[in-house]
Structures are given as structure tokens and as C-alpha cells.
Amino acid sequence: MAYQALYRKFRPETFDEVVGQDAVVTTLKNQIKTERIGHAYLFCGTRGTGKTTVAKIFARAVNCLEPREDGSPCMECEMCKGIRDGSLMNLIEIDAASNNGVDSIRTIVDEVSYSPAKGKYKVYIIDEVHMLSTGAFNALLKTLEEPPAYVIFILATTEPGKLPITILSRCQRYDFKRMSIDTMTDRMRKLTGLEGNEVEERALRFIARLADGSMRDALSLLDRCLAFNFGQTLTYDKALDVLGAVDTSVYVSFMDLIIKNDLAGAIRLLDDSIMRGREINTFVNDLIWHMRNMLLLSTSQDSKADIADVLGVSTDTLDIIKESAKKTDPEALMRYIRILSDLSGQLRYSSQKRVLAEIAIVKLTRPRMDDDLDSVKQRLVQVERKVNRIEAEGVKTTVVAESTKPKVKPPAPEALEEDVKLAVFNWKRIIENSHPTLKSFLEKTTPSTDGKVFVIKCEDSVTEGILKDPGNIELINEAFEEVIHKRTEFRICLSGKSEGKEDPLPDLSDYIEFEIENLEDNENEEED
């Protein structure tokens, strides 16, 4: 017999064998026992969580001649065997990804008028139903609402948000949740025991974490690892080699380099990972996950056991991550995660992945090259740390001024609201990310505030009139959302100086530029 993949060979055939979906399974079994069976079901959930598997078990259970007490199919009667081997047409599977037209649905509508030759029900499983066309959905509506008594529809989808509300309202919806790492590890341990393979517990948990809640993905990854190490014990290190992943210690080392602003060392470590065959996408995503763990550890007040369960790591790994988290602060970690999340989105469509990754590393290690508020905060923290260290060591430094006119600090503004701070410090980026038709006009403005609301001051009345257009205000709002990820209340006004009179609102651009330049000068002096 040809070899079968593990996820096919060990696909559950009864409700008892389904793991991780207790709420769904219990509800369906109770419906079968009490004969309160619906006419249309919607199974939602991410890939590999058991939607199609449970649908097939349900189809056998409603047709079983001698069902078990809990509602599961007996797997011994004529109906169970016939549906299983495909000799009975009581179960019809349709792939909506490739049969998404009106004609395919019309064929179903015509077929439902014929009752099954054997058994009680004809069960139609429409997989990836969200890919049906609008016309196909409309053709299905009436039949889905009032099918013959012997017909059951089970719609399966990974994206329920794409289904029309008219379809959703006609179905009983069941959400299949992602599998936990413990659930997948237990399942794989049992299956490898049946197969006679020896696998380290640490390797199983690592595979379960990579599967990201999908049992099918976990079994496929396990299949790859077992094939590579056929007849040998599958260890954690071998699983790393096969799956092209990186050990936690590499991410700890990488974070140490980032915290020390060691640009060359971080790029060398990335290069080493690439030369070992690691995918850049995988490296970045796993690094984000590692930083997430550090952030949770540095901000959580939970016990060691509780936080270990949340993070899904061993106690030893937890201690390593905790030591690494002590070397930085949560604000910096959130900035790192933001930069790498942006990088992860760019890598999907780029042919120059390595260049983008190296640019991101430059931003991580050189905050002065990033002009958002988080970067400015981190640079201030770095300067404070250097000053504190110098004072602690009792070292006095003298800076020799150049024979130039000293810089005069602009008057400091009043205490600013957080939204205003974000808008002011990111104003240049907001202009850069604005619509091309607006960019030239926004460049003629300066950031200001009336104390609570961000103000866009215009140099002339023409610019003011254009920016106040409702359509352009919406475009400015979109630029705010793209840069600082939130809408900010603002108003547009004409600068007082343009009218030849004193301007009551402060111009914050000079103040911000002075603060940034002063900060960079201090950093350069400390490095010297």
C-alpha cells in the first residue's frame, strides 16, 4: 500500500477522536442524540482545526444505523462503511475554490430534489464557501433556507467575514478554535507511539509551536522531520535543522546586539542564519515572537508557572528570556516589534528581502535614523543612561565649543497632550505619507497646538482653503492613521504672520528640530 501522510492516516473517524474542539463536538452529539438536527451549519476556523473532519463524522453519524450512546457513528454498519469508502452518495463534498460559479450551485439545487437511495440524509459539505461568486450565493439562498427534510448543508470557511449576511443568518454557526500547544503535543506523542518512532518532548513542543494552532500543519511538519531522521530518535536540534528554524539562544544573542547598538554584529548574525539556510521571513517572525515574550515577561506580575503557560515555553527557556528582558525596557521592545512587524509585511512582496532586513536592523540599532516619537523617547533614555553612568563614575567632561554663535533654545511649549505629541513629532512622516496631490500644500504648513488640539497652520489662504475641503480632510486623516495608527483631532487655520499680525499659536517645528539636534550632538559627544 502507498504511504499515507500522517494527517490522512490518523484523521479522526469518531467524535471521541477529535481533540481541541470540545464545545463543538458536545453540541453536535447532543443534537444527534435528541434528534434536533439542523438543516444548515457553518463551520468557521483557521486551517487544520478539524472543520471538514467533523463535518464528515457528522454526516456518518446522522446516517448511522446503530449509533453509539453518545451520538458517534458505529463505523461498523452498512451506512458508515459505505460513506467512508465512497460507495454511497449520502455525502457529497464540493470544493468552492474551484466550483464557485452559478452553474455548480444550480446543479446542487437540482440534485436535492432526489432523496437518498439509502439512509436518512444527504449531506452536502461545501468547503471554502467564501470563494463562491455573488451569483452562486444568490442561487443557493432559497434552497439553503428551506431544503428538503432529508438534506443537510455544512458550509466550511476560514474567512466567515466574506460571507453575505443572508447566508450567515440561515446557518447554525460553530467556531473552531486554534489548537493549544499542549493539545497538539499530546496528539503527536500518541501518534508517534503508534508508529513506533522515538521523539524528544522538546521537539514535539517546538513543532506544535511552529504549527500555529493547526493540527494538520503540525502533523505535516512532524512527517518531514521523521522522514529526514528515519529510524533515528528525532531530537530538538534535528527538528531545527529540518524545519529551517533558529534556536532561542540565537534570538537572545541578537537582542543583546540590538540593545548594545552593535550594528555590525547584528548583521553578521543575520548573515550567518541566512548562510545556514534559514528563511528571512521565518527569522523575522520568530524574532517578533521572541520580543513579544520578552515584553510580556517584563510587564507581567503573574507567577512563573502561569506566565510559562501563557508563553508556551519551558521553565529553562523562560529564565533565559527573563534575563534578556531585564536589559531593556517595554517602550523599546514595542518600538522593535513595530519596526519588525512593518518589515514582515514588506517581505511578502519584495525580491530584496535581505536589503529590507538590514535596513530594519539599522533602524533598530540607530534610533536617530527614525523620526517617530518612540525613537525620540528611546534616544532620550539612552542619553539619560549615559549621563547617569558618567556621574556614577565621577567623570567630568568638557566640551570645546566651536567659534560659532551658540544655539538659542526656542521657548518650550506648554505640556502637550499625547495625541498632539505624536502628531508633532511625526508631522514630517505624515506629510511624506500623504496623498501626492496634498503633499505640496502640506509642505507649506507648520505644526502647532492650541493646548489640546493639533493645529495645522497654513502660510496662505489658498493652502488653507484647499486643505479644508472635506475630501482632503479625509485624506489627511488617512495619513494620520497610516503613520501613527490612529485618527487625531486637528484643525486647520491661517498663520497670523501671513496677515501681518502677531501669531497667537506657537510654531513647534523649530522647538522639535532643536531637541532632536541637541540630542544627536549629546550622543555624538558621549561616543567620542
Contacts in CASP RR format, 6 or more apart in sequence:
PFRMAT RR
TARGET T0000
AUTHOR 0000-0000-0000
METHOD contacts of the structure
MODEL  1
MAYQALYRKFRPETFDEVVGQDAVVTTLKNQIKTERIGHAYLFCGTRGTG
KTTVAKIFARAVNCLEPREDGSPCMECEMCKGIRDGSLMNLIEIDAASNN
GVDSIRTIVDEVSYSPAKGKYKVYIIDEVHMLSTGAFNALLKTLEEPPAY
VIFILATTEPGKLPITILSRCQRYDFKRMSIDTMTDRMRKLTGLEGNEVE
ERALRFIARLADGSMRDALSLLDRCLAFNFGQTLTYDKALDVLGAVDTSV
YVSFMDLIIKNDLAGAIRLLDDSIMRGREINTFVNDLIWHMRNMLLLSTS
QDSKADIADVLGVSTDTLDIIKESAKKTDPEALMRYIRILSDLSGQLRYS
SQKRVLAEIAIVKLTRPRMDDDLDSVKQRLVQVERKVNRIEAEGVKTTVV
AESTKPKVKPPAPEALEEDVKLAVFNWKRIIENSHPTLKSFLEKTTPSTD
GKVFVIKCEDSVTEGILKDPGNIELINEAFEEVIHKRTEFRICLSGKSEG
KEDPLPDLSDYIEFEIENLEDNENEEED
5 219 0 8 1.000
5 220 0 8 1.000
5 223 0 8 1.000
6 191 0 8 1.000
6 195 0 8 1.000
6 219 0 8 1.000
6 220 0 8 1.000
6 222 0 8 1.000
6 223 0 8 1.000
7 215 0 8 1.000
7 216 0 8 1.000
7 219 0 8 1.000
7 220 0 8 1.000
7 223 0 8 1.000
10 191 0 8 1.000
10 194 0 8 1.000
10 219 0 8 1.000
11 53 0 8 1.000
12 18 0 8 1.000
12 19 0 8 1.000
12 53 0 8 1.000
12 57 0 8 1.000
13 57 0 8 1.000
13 60 0 8 1.000
13 73 0 8 1.000
13 75 0 8 1.000
13 84 0 8 1.000
14 57 0 8 1.000
14 68 0 8 1.000
14 72 0 8 1.000
14 73 0 8 1.000
14 75 0 8 1.000
15 25 0 8 1.000
15 28 0 8 1.000
15 29 0 8 1.000
15 54 0 8 1.000
15 57 0 8 1.000
15 61 0 8 1.000
15 70 0 8 1.000
15 71 0 8 1.000
15 72 0 8 1.000
16 70 0 8 1.000
16 72 0 8 1.000
18 25 0 8 1.000
18 50 0 8 1.000
18 53 0 8 1.000
18 54 0 8 1.000
18 57 0 8 1.000
19 179 0 8 1.000
19 183 0 8 1.000
19 186 0 8 1.000
19 187 0 8 1.000
19 215 0 8 1.000
20 177 0 8 1.000
20 179 0 8 1.000
20 180 0 8 1.000
20 183 0 8 1.000
21 49 0 8 1.000
21 50 0 8 1.000
21 54 0 8 1.000
21 176 0 8 1.000
21 177 0 8 1.000
24 43 0 8 1.000
24 54 0 8 1.000
24 174 0 8 1.000
24 175 0 8 1.000
24 176 0 8 1.000
25 54 0 8 1.000
27 174 0 8 1.000
28 54 0 8 1.000
28 58 0 8 1.000
28 61 0 8 1.000
28 174 0 8 1.000
29 61 0 8 1.000
29 70 0 8 1.000
29 71 0 8 1.000
29 72 0 8 1.000
30 36 0 8 1.000
31 37 0 8 1.000
31 38 0 8 1.000
32 58 0 8 1.000
32 61 0 8 1.000
32 62 0 8 1.000
32 67 0 8 1.000
32 71 0 8 1.000
33 69 0 8 1.000
33 70 0 8 1.000
33 71 0 8 1.000
37 62 0 8 1.000
37 121 0 8 1.000
37 152 0 8 1.000
38 152 0 8 1.000
38 172 0 8 1.000
39 147 0 8 1.000
39 151 0 8 1.000
39 152 0 8 1.000
39 153 0 8 1.000
40 144 0 8 1.000
40 145 0 8 1.000
40 147 0 8 1.000
40 152 0 8 1.000
40 153 0 8 1.000
40 154 0 8 1.000
40 155 0 8 1.000
40 170 0 8 1.000
40 171 0 8 1.000
40 172 0 8 1.000
41 55 0 8 1.000
41 58 0 8 1.000
41 152 0 8 1.000
41 153 0 8 1.000
41 154 0 8 1.000
41 155 0 8 1.000
41 171 0 8 1.000
41 172 0 8 1.000
41 173 0 8 1.000
41 174 0 8 1.000
42 129 0 8 1.000
42 155 0 8 1.000
42 156 0 8 1.000
42 157 0 8 1.000
42 160 0 8 1.000
42 163 0 8 1.000
42 167 0 8 1.000
42 168 0 8 1.000
42 171 0 8 1.000
42 172 0 8 1.000
42 173 0 8 1.000
42 174 0 8 1.000
43 51 0 8 1.000
43 52 0 8 1.000
43 54 0 8 1.000
43 55 0 8 1.000
43 154 0 8 1.000
43 155 0 8 1.000
43 156 0 8 1.000
43 157 0 8 1.000
43 174 0 8 1.000
43 176 0 8 1.000
44 51 0 8 1.000
44 157 0 8 1.000
44 158 0 8 1.000
44 160 0 8 1.000
44 173 0 8 1.000
44 174 0 8 1.000
44 175 0 8 1.000
44 176 0 8 1.000
45 51 0 8 1.000
45 157 0 8 1.000
45 158 0 8 1.000
45 160 0 8 1.000
45 175 0 8 1.000
45 176 0 8 1.000
45 177 0 8 1.000
46 158 0 8 1.000
46 176 0 8 1.000
46 178 0 8 1.000
46 213 0 8 1.000
46 214 0 8 1.000
47 158 0 8 1.000
47 214 0 8 1.000
47 216 0 8 1.000
47 217 0 8 1.000
48 213 0 8 1.000
48 214 0 8 1.000
48 215 0 8 1.000
48 216 0 8 1.000
48 217 0 8 1.000
49 176 0 8 1.000
49 177 0 8 1.000
49 178 0 8 1.000
49 179 0 8 1.000
49 213 0 8 1.000
49 214 0 8 1.000
49 215 0 8 1.000
50 176 0 8 1.000
50 215 0 8 1.000
50 216 0 8 1.000
51 127 0 8 1.000
51 156 0 8 1.000
51 176 0 8 1.000
52 93 0 8 1.000
52 125 0 8 1.000
52 127 0 8 1.000
52 156 0 8 1.000
54 176 0 8 1.000
55 123 0 8 1.000
55 125 0 8 1.000
55 154 0 8 1.000
55 156 0 8 1.000
56 83 0 8 1.000
56 91 0 8 1.000
56 125 0 8 1.000
57 72 0 8 1.000
57 73 0 8 1.000
58 123 0 8 1.000
58 154 0 8 1.000
59 83 0 8 1.000
59 90 0 8 1.000
59 91 0 8 1.000
59 121 0 8 1.000
59 123 0 8 1.000
59 125 0 8 1.000
59 152 0 8 1.000
59 154 0 8 1.000
60 73 0 8 1.000
60 75 0 8 1.000
60 79 0 8 1.000
60 80 0 8 1.000
60 83 0 8 1.000
60 84 0 8 1.000
60 91 0 8 1.000
61 67 0 8 1.000
61 71 0 8 1.000
61 72 0 8 1.000
61 73 0 8 1.000
62 120 0 8 1.000
62 121 0 8 1.000
62 123 0 8 1.000
62 152 0 8 1.000
63 73 0 8 1.000
63 79 0 8 1.000
63 80 0 8 1.000
63 83 0 8 1.000
63 90 0 8 1.000
63 119 0 8 1.000
63 120 0 8 1.000
63 121 0 8 1.000
63 123 0 8 1.000
64 73 0 8 1.000
64 74 0 8 1.000
64 77 0 8 1.000
64 79 0 8 1.000
64 80 0 8 1.000
65 74 0 8 1.000
65 77 0 8 1.000
65 78 0 8 1.000
65 79 0 8 1.000
65 80 0 8 1.000
66 74 0 8 1.000
66 76 0 8 1.000
66 77 0 8 1.000
67 73 0 8 1.000
67 74 0 8 1.000
68 74 0 8 1.000
73 80 0 8 1.000
74 80 0 8 1.000
75 81 0 8 1.000
75 84 0 8 1.000
78 118 0 8 1.000
79 88 0 8 1.000
79 90 0 8 1.000
79 118 0 8 1.000
79 119 0 8 1.000
81 87 0 8 1.000
82 88 0 8 1.000
83 90 0 8 1.000
83 91 0 8 1.000
88 117 0 8 1.000
88 118 0 8 1.000
88 119 0 8 1.000
89 116 0 8 1.000
89 117 0 8 1.000
89 122 0 8 1.000
90 116 0 8 1.000
90 118 0 8 1.000
90 119 0 8 1.000
90 121 0 8 1.000
90 122 0 8 1.000
90 123 0 8 1.000
91 122 0 8 1.000
91 123 0 8 1.000
91 125 0 8 1.000
92 108 0 8 1.000
92 111 0 8 1.000
92 122 0 8 1.000
92 123 0 8 1.000
92 124 0 8 1.000
92 125 0 8 1.000
93 125 0 8 1.000
93 127 0 8 1.000
94 104 0 8 1.000
94 108 0 8 1.000
94 124 0 8 1.000
94 125 0 8 1.000
94 126 0 8 1.000
94 127 0 8 1.000
95 127 0 8 1.000
95 128 0 8 1.000
96 126 0 8 1.000
96 127 0 8 1.000
96 128 0 8 1.000
96 129 0 8 1.000
96 130 0 8 1.000
96 131 0 8 1.000
96 132 0 8 1.000
96 136 0 8 1.000
97 127 0 8 1.000
97 128 0 8 1.000
97 131 0 8 1.000
100 131 0 8 1.000
100 132 0 8 1.000
100 133 0 8 1.000
100 136 0 8 1.000
101 132 0 8 1.000
101 133 0 8 1.000
101 135 0 8 1.000
101 136 0 8 1.000
102 133 0 8 1.000
102 135 0 8 1.000
102 136 0 8 1.000
102 139 0 8 1.000
104 136 0 8 1.000
105 132 0 8 1.000
105 135 0 8 1.000
105 136 0 8 1.000
105 139 0 8 1.000
105 140 0 8 1.000
106 139 0 8 1.000
108 124 0 8 1.000
108 140 0 8 1.000
108 143 0 8 1.000
109 139 0 8 1.000
109 140 0 8 1.000
109 143 0 8 1.000
112 122 0 8 1.000
112 124 0 8 1.000
112 143 0 8 1.000
112 147 0 8 1.000
112 148 0 8 1.000
112 151 0 8 1.000
113 148 0 8 1.000
115 122 0 8 1.000
115 148 0 8 1.000
115 150 0 8 1.000
116 122 0 8 1.000
116 150 0 8 1.000
120 150 0 8 1.000
121 150 0 8 1.000
121 151 0 8 1.000
121 152 0 8 1.000
122 150 0 8 1.000
122 151 0 8 1.000
122 152 0 8 1.000
123 151 0 8 1.000
123 152 0 8 1.000
123 153 0 8 1.000
123 154 0 8 1.000
124 151 0 8 1.000
124 152 0 8 1.000
124 153 0 8 1.000
124 154 0 8 1.000
125 154 0 8 1.000
125 156 0 8 1.000
126 132 0 8 1.000
126 153 0 8 1.000
126 154 0 8 1.000
126 155 0 8 1.000
126 156 0 8 1.000
127 156 0 8 1.000
128 156 0 8 1.000
128 157 0 8 1.000
128 158 0 8 1.000
129 155 0 8 1.000
129 156 0 8 1.000
129 157 0 8 1.000
129 163 0 8 1.000
129 167 0 8 1.000
130 157 0 8 1.000
130 158 0 8 1.000
130 159 0 8 1.000
130 160 0 8 1.000
130 161 0 8 1.000
130 162 0 8 1.000
130 163 0 8 1.000
132 140 0 8 1.000
134 164 0 8 1.000
137 163 0 8 1.000
137 164 0 8 1.000
137 166 0 8 1.000
137 167 0 8 1.000
140 167 0 8 1.000
141 166 0 8 1.000
141 167 0 8 1.000
141 170 0 8 1.000
144 153 0 8 1.000
144 167 0 8 1.000
144 170 0 8 1.000
144 171 0 8 1.000
145 170 0 8 1.000
147 153 0 8 1.000
153 171 0 8 1.000
155 163 0 8 1.000
155 167 0 8 1.000
155 171 0 8 1.000
157 163 0 8 1.000
160 168 0 8 1.000
160 173 0 8 1.000
178 212 0 8 1.000
178 213 0 8 1.000
178 214 0 8 1.000
179 208 0 8 1.000
179 211 0 8 1.000
179 213 0 8 1.000
179 214 0 8 1.000
179 215 0 8 1.000
179 218 0 8 1.000
180 213 0 8 1.000
181 205 0 8 1.000
181 208 0 8 1.000
181 209 0 8 1.000
181 312 0 8 1.000
184 207 0 8 1.000
184 208 0 8 1.000
184 211 0 8 1.000
184 213 0 8 1.000
184 215 0 8 1.000
184 218 0 8 1.000
185 201 0 8 1.000
185 204 0 8 1.000
185 205 0 8 1.000
185 208 0 8 1.000
187 215 0 8 1.000
187 218 0 8 1.000
188 199 0 8 1.000
188 204 0 8 1.000
188 207 0 8 1.000
188 208 0 8 1.000
188 218 0 8 1.000
188 219 0 8 1.000
188 222 0 8 1.000
189 199 0 8 1.000
189 201 0 8 1.000
189 204 0 8 1.000
191 219 0 8 1.000
191 222 0 8 1.000
192 198 0 8 1.000
192 199 0 8 1.000
192 204 0 8 1.000
192 222 0 8 1.000
192 226 0 8 1.000
195 226 0 8 1.000
197 226 0 8 1.000
197 231 0 8 1.000
197 234 0 8 1.000
198 232 0 8 1.000
198 233 0 8 1.000
198 234 0 8 1.000
199 222 0 8 1.000
199 226 0 8 1.000
199 233 0 8 1.000
199 234 0 8 1.000
200 233 0 8 1.000
200 234 0 8 1.000
200 235 0 8 1.000
200 236 0 8 1.000
202 235 0 8 1.000
202 236 0 8 1.000
202 314 0 8 1.000
203 225 0 8 1.000
203 234 0 8 1.000
203 235 0 8 1.000
203 236 0 8 1.000
203 238 0 8 1.000
203 239 0 8 1.000
204 222 0 8 1.000
205 312 0 8 1.000
205 314 0 8 1.000
206 236 0 8 1.000
206 239 0 8 1.000
206 240 0 8 1.000
206 245 0 8 1.000
207 218 0 8 1.000
207 221 0 8 1.000
207 222 0 8 1.000
207 225 0 8 1.000
207 239 0 8 1.000
207 243 0 8 1.000
208 218 0 8 1.000
209 312 0 8 1.000
210 217 0 8 1.000
210 218 0 8 1.000
210 221 0 8 1.000
210 243 0 8 1.000
210 245 0 8 1.000
211 217 0 8 1.000
211 218 0 8 1.000
211 221 0 8 1.000
221 243 0 8 1.000
224 242 0 8 1.000
224 243 0 8 1.000
225 234 0 8 1.000
225 238 0 8 1.000
225 239 0 8 1.000
225 242 0 8 1.000
225 243 0 8 1.000
226 234 0 8 1.000
228 238 0 8 1.000
228 241 0 8 1.000
228 242 0 8 1.000
229 238 0 8 1.000
229 242 0 8 1.000
232 238 0 8 1.000
237 247 0 8 1.000
239 245 0 8 1.000
240 246 0 8 1.000
240 247 0 8 1.000
244 276 0 8 1.000
244 277 0 8 1.000
244 278 0 8 1.000
244 279 0 8 1.000
244 282 0 8 1.000
245 278 0 8 1.000
245 282 0 8 1.000
245 286 0 8 1.000
246 273 0 8 1.000
246 278 0 8 1.000
246 282 0 8 1.000
246 283 0 8 1.000
246 286 0 8 1.000
248 290 0 8 1.000
248 313 0 8 1.000
248 317 0 8 1.000
248 320 0 8 1.000
248 321 0 8 1.000
249 320 0 8 1.000
250 269 0 8 1.000
250 273 0 8 1.000
251 286 0 8 1.000
251 287 0 8 1.000
251 290 0 8 1.000
252 290 0 8 1.000
252 320 0 8 1.000
252 321 0 8 1.000
252 324 0 8 1.000
253 269 0 8 1.000
254 266 0 8 1.000
254 269 0 8 1.000
254 270 0 8 1.000
254 287 0 8 1.000
255 290 0 8 1.000
255 291 0 8 1.000
255 294 0 8 1.000
255 324 0 8 1.000
255 327 0 8 1.000
255 328 0 8 1.000
256 324 0 8 1.000
256 327 0 8 1.000
257 265 0 8 1.000
257 266 0 8 1.000
257 269 0 8 1.000
257 365 0 8 1.000
258 266 0 8 1.000
258 336 0 8 1.000
258 361 0 8 1.000
258 364 0 8 1.000
258 365 0 8 1.000
259 327 0 8 1.000
259 328 0 8 1.000
259 332 0 8 1.000
261 365 0 8 1.000
261 366 0 8 1.000
262 365 0 8 1.000
263 361 0 8 1.000
263 362 0 8 1.000
263 365 0 8 1.000
263 366 0 8 1.000
266 361 0 8 1.000
266 364 0 8 1.000
266 365 0 8 1.000
267 358 0 8 1.000
267 361 0 8 1.000
270 280 0 8 1.000
270 283 0 8 1.000
270 357 0 8 1.000
270 358 0 8 1.000
270 361 0 8 1.000
273 283 0 8 1.000
274 280 0 8 1.000
274 283 0 8 1.000
274 354 0 8 1.000
280 347 0 8 1.000
280 353 0 8 1.000
280 354 0 8 1.000
280 357 0 8 1.000
281 344 0 8 1.000
281 347 0 8 1.000
281 348 0 8 1.000
281 353 0 8 1.000
283 357 0 8 1.000
284 340 0 8 1.000
284 343 0 8 1.000
284 344 0 8 1.000
284 347 0 8 1.000
284 357 0 8 1.000
284 360 0 8 1.000
285 344 0 8 1.000
287 340 0 8 1.000
288 337 0 8 1.000
288 340 0 8 1.000
288 341 0 8 1.000
288 344 0 8 1.000
290 321 0 8 1.000
291 333 0 8 1.000
291 336 0 8 1.000
291 337 0 8 1.000
291 340 0 8 1.000
292 337 0 8 1.000
293 311 0 8 1.000
293 313 0 8 1.000
293 321 0 8 1.000
294 321 0 8 1.000
294 324 0 8 1.000
294 325 0 8 1.000
294 328 0 8 1.000
294 333 0 8 1.000
295 325 0 8 1.000
295 330 0 8 1.000
295 333 0 8 1.000
295 334 0 8 1.000
295 337 0 8 1.000
296 307 0 8 1.000
296 310 0 8 1.000
296 311 0 8 1.000
297 307 0 8 1.000
297 311 0 8 1.000
297 318 0 8 1.000
297 321 0 8 1.000
297 322 0 8 1.000
297 325 0 8 1.000
298 325 0 8 1.000
298 326 0 8 1.000
298 328 0 8 1.000
298 329 0 8 1.000
298 330 0 8 1.000
298 333 0 8 1.000
299 330 0 8 1.000
300 307 0 8 1.000
300 310 0 8 1.000
302 310 0 8 1.000
304 315 0 8 1.000
304 318 0 8 1.000
307 318 0 8 1.000
308 314 0 8 1.000
308 315 0 8 1.000
308 318 0 8 1.000
311 318 0 8 1.000
311 321 0 8 1.000
313 321 0 8 1.000
325 333 0 8 1.000
329 381 0 8 1.000
331 374 0 8 1.000
331 377 0 8 1.000
331 378 0 8 1.000
331 381 0 8 1.000
332 378 0 8 1.000
332 381 0 8 1.000
334 374 0 8 1.000
335 367 0 8 1.000
335 374 0 8 1.000
335 375 0 8 1.000
335 378 0 8 1.000
336 364 0 8 1.000
338 374 0 8 1.000
339 360 0 8 1.000
339 363 0 8 1.000
339 364 0 8 1.000
339 370 0 8 1.000
340 360 0 8 1.000
340 364 0 8 1.000
342 360 0 8 1.000
343 356 0 8 1.000
343 357 0 8 1.000
343 360 0 8 1.000
346 356 0 8 1.000
347 353 0 8 1.000
347 356 0 8 1.000
347 357 0 8 1.000
350 356 0 8 1.000
362 369 0 8 1.000
363 369 0 8 1.000
363 370 0 8 1.000
367 375 0 8 1.000
367 376 0 8 1.000
367 378 0 8 1.000
367 379 0 8 1.000
367 382 0 8 1.000
368 375 0 8 1.000
368 379 0 8 1.000
368 519 0 8 1.000
368 520 0 8 1.000
368 523 0 8 1.000
371 425 0 8 1.000
371 426 0 8 1.000
371 428 0 8 1.000
371 429 0 8 1.000
371 516 0 8 1.000
372 425 0 8 1.000
372 426 0 8 1.000
372 429 0 8 1.000
372 483 0 8 1.000
372 484 0 8 1.000
373 421 0 8 1.000
373 422 0 8 1.000
373 425 0 8 1.000
373 426 0 8 1.000
376 425 0 8 1.000
376 515 0 8 1.000
376 516 0 8 1.000
376 519 0 8 1.000
379 519 0 8 1.000
379 520 0 8 1.000
379 523 0 8 1.000
380 519 0 8 1.000
382 523 0 8 1.000
383 519 0 8 1.000
383 522 0 8 1.000
383 523 0 8 1.000
383 526 0 8 1.000
386 523 0 8 1.000
386 526 0 8 1.000
390 397 0 8 1.000
390 526 0 8 1.000
397 525 0 8 1.000
399 525 0 8 1.000
407 514 0 8 1.000
407 517 0 8 1.000
407 518 0 8 1.000
409 514 0 8 1.000
409 518 0 8 1.000
410 510 0 8 1.000
410 511 0 8 1.000
410 514 0 8 1.000
411 506 0 8 1.000
411 511 0 8 1.000
412 511 0 8 1.000
413 449 0 8 1.000
413 506 0 8 1.000
413 508 0 8 1.000
413 511 0 8 1.000
414 451 0 8 1.000
416 424 0 8 1.000
416 449 0 8 1.000
416 451 0 8 1.000
417 449 0 8 1.000
417 451 0 8 1.000
417 452 0 8 1.000
419 454 0 8 1.000
419 486 0 8 1.000
419 488 0 8 1.000
419 489 0 8 1.000
420 449 0 8 1.000
420 451 0 8 1.000
420 452 0 8 1.000
420 453 0 8 1.000
420 454 0 8 1.000
420 488 0 8 1.000
422 484 0 8 1.000
422 486 0 8 1.000
422 488 0 8 1.000
423 430 0 8 1.000
423 447 0 8 1.000
423 454 0 8 1.000
423 480 0 8 1.000
423 484 0 8 1.000
423 488 0 8 1.000
423 490 0 8 1.000
424 447 0 8 1.000
424 449 0 8 1.000
424 454 0 8 1.000
424 508 0 8 1.000
424 512 0 8 1.000
425 512 0 8 1.000
426 483 0 8 1.000
426 484 0 8 1.000
427 447 0 8 1.000
427 509 0 8 1.000
429 483 0 8 1.000
430 442 0 8 1.000
430 476 0 8 1.000
430 479 0 8 1.000
430 480 0 8 1.000
430 483 0 8 1.000
430 484 0 8 1.000
431 439 0 8 1.000
431 442 0 8 1.000
431 443 0 8 1.000
431 479 0 8 1.000
432 439 0 8 1.000
433 479 0 8 1.000
433 482 0 8 1.000
433 483 0 8 1.000
434 442 0 8 1.000
434 475 0 8 1.000
434 476 0 8 1.000
434 479 0 8 1.000
435 472 0 8 1.000
435 475 0 8 1.000
435 478 0 8 1.000
435 479 0 8 1.000
438 467 0 8 1.000
438 472 0 8 1.000
438 475 0 8 1.000
438 476 0 8 1.000
438 479 0 8 1.000
441 463 0 8 1.000
441 466 0 8 1.000
441 467 0 8 1.000
442 456 0 8 1.000
442 467 0 8 1.000
442 476 0 8 1.000
444 458 0 8 1.000
444 459 0 8 1.000
444 460 0 8 1.000
444 463 0 8 1.000
445 456 0 8 1.000
445 457 0 8 1.000
445 458 0 8 1.000
445 459 0 8 1.000
445 463 0 8 1.000
445 467 0 8 1.000
446 457 0 8 1.000
446 495 0 8 1.000
446 507 0 8 1.000
446 508 0 8 1.000
446 509 0 8 1.000
447 454 0 8 1.000
447 455 0 8 1.000
447 456 0 8 1.000
447 457 0 8 1.000
447 507 0 8 1.000
447 508 0 8 1.000
447 509 0 8 1.000
447 512 0 8 1.000
448 454 0 8 1.000
448 455 0 8 1.000
448 456 0 8 1.000
448 457 0 8 1.000
448 505 0 8 1.000
448 506 0 8 1.000
448 507 0 8 1.000
448 508 0 8 1.000
449 455 0 8 1.000
449 505 0 8 1.000
449 506 0 8 1.000
449 508 0 8 1.000
450 491 0 8 1.000
450 505 0 8 1.000
453 489 0 8 1.000
453 490 0 8 1.000
453 491 0 8 1.000
454 488 0 8 1.000
454 489 0 8 1.000
454 490 0 8 1.000
454 491 0 8 1.000
455 490 0 8 1.000
455 491 0 8 1.000
455 492 0 8 1.000
455 493 0 8 1.000
455 505 0 8 1.000
456 467 0 8 1.000
456 476 0 8 1.000
456 490 0 8 1.000
456 491 0 8 1.000
456 492 0 8 1.000
456 493 0 8 1.000
457 493 0 8 1.000
457 494 0 8 1.000
457 495 0 8 1.000
457 496 0 8 1.000
457 503 0 8 1.000
457 505 0 8 1.000
457 507 0 8 1.000
458 464 0 8 1.000
458 465 0 8 1.000
458 467 0 8 1.000
458 492 0 8 1.000
458 493 0 8 1.000
458 494 0 8 1.000
458 495 0 8 1.000
458 498 0 8 1.000
459 495 0 8 1.000
459 498 0 8 1.000
460 494 0 8 1.000
460 498 0 8 1.000
461 494 0 8 1.000
461 498 0 8 1.000
464 492 0 8 1.000
464 493 0 8 1.000
464 494 0 8 1.000
466 472 0 8 1.000
467 473 0 8 1.000
467 476 0 8 1.000
467 492 0 8 1.000
468 492 0 8 1.000
473 492 0 8 1.000
476 490 0 8 1.000
477 487 0 8 1.000
480 486 0 8 1.000
480 487 0 8 1.000
480 488 0 8 1.000
480 490 0 8 1.000
481 487 0 8 1.000
493 505 0 8 1.000
495 503 0 8 1.000
496 502 0 8 1.000
496 503 0 8 1.000
496 504 0 8 1.000
496 505 0 8 1.000
497 503 0 8 1.000
END
